[in-house]
């Protein structure tokens, strides 16, 4: 990781550091224990998983739950569906909200104030608040049980426009003006100057959109009933539960659904924290 | 549900660049419209239109097939106000919010301070506290349903006792709250962590020179500097918690919990719409819910503005 390049200040083990580190370790154990419980359960046989009293480590380690997951389930389909939906949603959201954020922050057009107000009020509307009317709208468009129906309604997050709007307002005007004087147009300035400058903010918006979309349960749950079209969280929650819960297999499936994002976070966590600070979400 | 940053913040008052107006004017005054057009198209189709459609449907007796709905005026709203199940569901969502919001705010702050002050292995603490948030809600729900299982789960085994967590009315919601704290605290933790990192170091150095101890530094510098972010965390958590759905239904096997004790508002809306097929009625209670959420968001805006004016 890029952290290694930076010369590091040597920190010393003062008494307060020792106490804090021990405290941190204790809290971390609590946070990680449920993961460990899920992982160990997935490596037990189904009968051992439901033994009373429960025990942490499997007496007989077995990969049968993982094998059964791949043999019987549609887990690979769900994985691909999740990937398609999340990648599409993220690309559209980043592009569309960057354009809109810039438009609201830096250009003038008739009715801007009014439209901005309308978009801000959209912060209060989500599939949780208006799920049923949203479903009937999507139904009217004939998009129930399609990729379109899963993807497009997730592509209008007012919150992301607002975050980028705030960020674009902070870019110094001088940068754009120099380019205007050289004869560059709005679009050219946007793509060659503004977008490259905004990379950390765009990354933060992209990562949070990807997390939200990968983990989204409610909307895909409403709009699909076809197991072939389900995403990971939905397939696992609805299909696997419907056979009567097989805990070892359920835990294996859950870990598979959670793993990709955890890997992404391990590699990008510095950028994620920096992005949160950078977008002004935290620093306002 | 907690991931969506559905917040309402006061419109930023930044310097609009009057200085550069001539240059900007020359560069196509109307161009701006094209920048926002793609977003507005999606926004109109999937936010504005459903909202308007919801208002219309709420005045009809529409069912899920969409065939032959007739206008019935305010009957749905009249029925809703007298519907004990709706009030119960609203109560459950409110109760959940009251329990979750204070706990999560304090917990996120403490975790962020811990991760901020430990000098070694920063990435490890971040990962540990944030990792649960990276799990899909259904997976986190299943995991805790399994942990809370009275006989085969680890909670009763580790802490002793045989509490019927998921099947007793007085414990069911608590179990969901505990799961939610573990699952979602990472998001607020990250906001606090970023805010802590952005406090200028010279403030602390100056205070140290003046002889302030660690406690004074926290009370007089850290906490006041975190006031805005706390406002944001609380607002985001209130809006997200009122909309709780995923973890509650997953932990209760897609049912409303023991004696309906965990049926939340969103769940009730969806049951009316998709299980009872009463789209008109479901739309009416959705609109009522929208009004409640909007009221909370506007109240926050109003409070913020008052505070800003007081500060001036």
Interface residues (C-beta under 8 A of the other chain):
Chain A: X1 X3 X11 X17 X20 X21 X23 X24 X27 X28 X31 X32 X33 X34 X35 X37 X38 X41 X49 X50 X51 X52 X53 X54 X56 X92 X95 X96 X97 X99 X100 X102 X103 X104 X106 X107 X108 X109 X110 X112 X115 X116 X118 X119 X120 X121 X122 X123 X124 X125 X126 X128 X129 X130 X131 X132 X133 X134 X135 X136 X137 X138 X139 X140 X152 X153 X155 X156 X157 X158 X159 X160 X161 X162 X163 X166 X169 X170 X173 X176 X177 X180 X181 X185 X186 X187 X190 X208 X211 X212 X214 X215 X217 X218 X222 X232 X233 X234 X236 X237 X238 X241 X247 X250 X251 X254 X255 X257 X258 X261 X262 X265 X266 X269 X270 X272 X273 X276 X277 X281 X282 X283 X284
Chain B: X1 X3 X4 X5 X6 X7 X8 X9 X11 X12 X14 X17 X19 X20 X23 X24 X25 X26 X27 X28 X29 X30 X31 X32 X33 X34 X35 X36 X38 X39 X40 X42 X43 X45 X46 X47 X48 X49 X50 X51 X53 X54 X57 X62 X64 X66 X111 X114 X115 X117 X118 X119 X120 X121 X123 X124 X125 X126 X127 X128 X129 X130 X131 X132 X133 X134 X135 X136 X137 X138 X139 X141 X142 X143 X144 X146 X147 X151 X152 X153 X154 X157 X182 X190 X191 X192 X193 X194 X195 X197 X198 X228 X229 X232 X239 X243 X245 X246 X250 X253 X254 X266 X269 X270 X272 X273 X274 X279 X282 X283 X286 X289 X290 X293 X294 X297
